[in-house]
Amino acid sequence: MNYNGYFLRLVFRIVMLVTSILGLIYTIYIEKPAYIAVAVIAILYIGYSTYMFTKRRFTVMDDFFEAVKYRDFSRWFPEDRGPKDIRRLYTGFNDINRTIKDINSKNEAQYVYLQKILEMVDIGIIAFNIETGDVLWSNDSFRETLDMPAFKNVRFVERRKPELYDVVFDSFHREPDSITIAVQNEKIKVLISDTVFQVKDDSFKLIVLQNIDDTLNKNESEAWKKLLSVMTHEIMNSIAPISSLADTLQTHLQLALDQPKTHQIDLVDLNAGIKTIKNRSEGLLKFAKTYRSLSKVTHLNLEKKRVSELFETIQLLMQPSLDVKNIKIDFSIKTPKLELDIDSHLIEQVLINLILNAVDACKQKDSPQIKVIAEQTPNRNIVLKVYDNGTGIPADIMESIFIPFFTSKTTGSGIGLSLCKQIMLLHKGKIIVNSKEGEGTVFSLVF
């Protein structure tokens, strides 16, 4: 509609101009000087009016295109002044400016969000132009990891620390790679990866850098704290009664030596006390041995083993004792001819531990049952599962069952499941547990 109105007004002016020119020609032909003057004036007026009519609209569009050229979208065109078609043109330009301003505002907000998120992460990130070295963006973690001040071009690092520049900025690490860099006169281990991306004609390199020394030290420290807490608790539980009983026996002996007539020592009590100290000392030694067994498994003797052979060995070993306890155990392989690259002795130990735990869990049931199943998942993983219909694992201890020395049994050492998990990790696999109180438990060994 805006274009149609403009077109009709322009055609009207052109028709008036052509009519005036024809009128001028006619007046010249009939030789009427007065009419000639009027026709000339009309032609000049209409021509000037047509020129200004056209120029005014092109001026408005030139102003708008100039604003677009310099990205000045703050310009506001008056929508209440001028001819109707120009006012509608102003309205259209203002709508375009509003839309672009909204898009820019959203982009700026998203950029600010992204910037704040990247600043909060403790992983160093930097993006720079490969050709010029100009830094597109970097966060504080990156500069802190390299112990560098803020810089706008990576050539700054090249001038100050050329070796660091070569290994971090000039080398390519398509896959995450662990490298050692020198920072503040010490060497730290970092995990680095990078990628190259294109923006129009410019190539940029994005580098991600993480100080894994801090992470490793933190994890190691937390592990030591947990281990020392458990060991201190267990050792104090053994030493405290030993110390108390030894002190009591020593007091009785001293009194018997000082006052033999009034304080005679009871040899039976003395023997019982010494025997108790001996038993508790042996318990402490056994605890030390169980701790050593956790760190004993460090390497594997891998061999290709059929799951059917593995199950046959376990069944021959466990069936007699389970028959005595009237516990039914079934072995089944859902996918025929399954094979595993494993240390068979260690995996046998894992399965035996899990079956013994299942026995303890379901022995009070009226119809105790254990199932050992092997299957292959759609993503080609091989899974060995040990089911039981026992009492299940309480939810409040589920997260603690793999912690060394943690046990809910009165006679357990608390290292069985810890050892199972360590063996599965050495096989680059994992152990998963699902349990429901009162219904049973299933442990899954995923290879």
PyMOL commands that set and color helices and strands:
alter all, ss='L'
color gray80, all
select helices_A, chain A and resi 2-30+33-69+84-120+140-146+155-160+162-170+212-258+267-296+307-324+344-362+395-400+416-426
alter helices_A, ss='H'
color red, helices_A
select strands_A, chain A and resi 124-129+135-138+177-183+186-199+202-211+303-306+328-333+339-342+369-376+382-388+430-436+440-446
alter strands_A, ss='S'
color yellow, strands_A
deselect
rebuild
show_as cartoon
